[in-house]
Amino acid sequence: MDAKDRIPPEEQKQYVLLENTSPHYEKQYGWKPGTVLKRISKWYGSNGLGRHLKQAYFVPADSNNIYGHIAWNDHVEEITGQLKLDI
């Protein structure tokens, strides 16, 4: 990740890792579903895999690490403090 793509700490938003079909988050990074993460980079395009798919660098919310790991936008959900209704 280039320094120009980093998000300043005061602008980093928190996300939660969703249940998904990709086991590599836990195997490679130790992130289990429900892990609270913070996004430390801008969203990157999907390299032609679909216009709605994006990826960004994340670290655990309690980490000060500036080198994160990539997660896809459909594998995380921003924590907004609002209720989510499933209808």
Buried (B, 14 or more C-beta within 10 A) or exposed (E): BEEEEBBEEEEBEBBBBBEEEEEEBEEEBEBEEEBEBBBBBBEBEBEEEEEEBBBBBBBBBEEEEEEBBBBBBEBBEEBEEEEEEEE
